[in-house]
Amino acid sequence: MKVEMTAKEFTEYTEYLEHRKPKLSREWLDLRKEITNYCHSHRMMGRSFSTQQNFIYGAIRFVTGISQIDQLSGSQVDLARMVFHELAEKRDNFSSEIN
């Protein structure tokens, strides 16, 4: 079944979809990229990228009390950044102790 739309209907539909998209804060997007880069560059001890990322995101969700990681904004991102850096520091210290 093929559905056709007029140009006006298409424009209205795309505007509707744009309004439905959750707006992610720039701060969170920057931190998310930093976490992604960290997980890619620190794959060791048999831990995959997704295992590391899920652990970090879980700790951030626990500390901030949010259920959806992409809901982070404002001071929550600052708290999430502190959690991430603390975890990364602990892991780096532990890794250097066992080597």
Helices and strands as residue ranges (DSSP letters): H 7-20, H 26-41, H 49-64, G 69-71, H 75-98
